Amino acid sequence: MGYISHSAIIVTVGDWMGGLEEFKETFNLLRETPLKFDGTAARYMPEPTKGINGYYTFFVAPDGSKEGWDESDEMDKVREKVKIAAQKIPYADIVTLRFGGDDHNRLDAEMYENEEVDE
């Protein structure tokens, strides 16, 4: 028995923003994180998509496991690493979500909008 809450992160970055290539590399490395249950984190991290005007969107989906289970804890760490890496990109739009599961009407969202970073 356990508590289910869905967590996700969405990052949108323009290809003119400094740090995009480094973030792509980090994201792809994190996709290869082995999971104790089965496979790798790539199960929850589709290839990034490139939209109009050079914007890329990166997504880490909810893992569906219960809080405190290995899969949940492992993916929480991956989502946090994605967020930290994205915060290094000037003007990146980052949204973390926690919703549904056992609290069907729950929606917690936090947005991080990075400003230009002084080198």
DAJO-V668462 format. One line per field, one symbol per residue. ss: DSSP state (~ for helix, > for strand, _ for the rest). psi: psi as a letter, one per 40 degrees, with the letter a starting at -180 (. if undefined). Layout:
ss = ???
psi = ???
This chain:
ss = _____>>>>>>>>>_____~~~~~~~~~~~~__>_____>~~~~____>>_~~~>>>>>>_________~~~~~~~~~~~~~~~~~______>>>>>>>_______>>>>>>>______
psi = iihhhhiihhhhhieehieddddddddddddehiiddhaieddegihiihaifehihihhiieeiiheidddddddddddddddddeehheihhhiihiabegdehhhhhhhhiihhh.
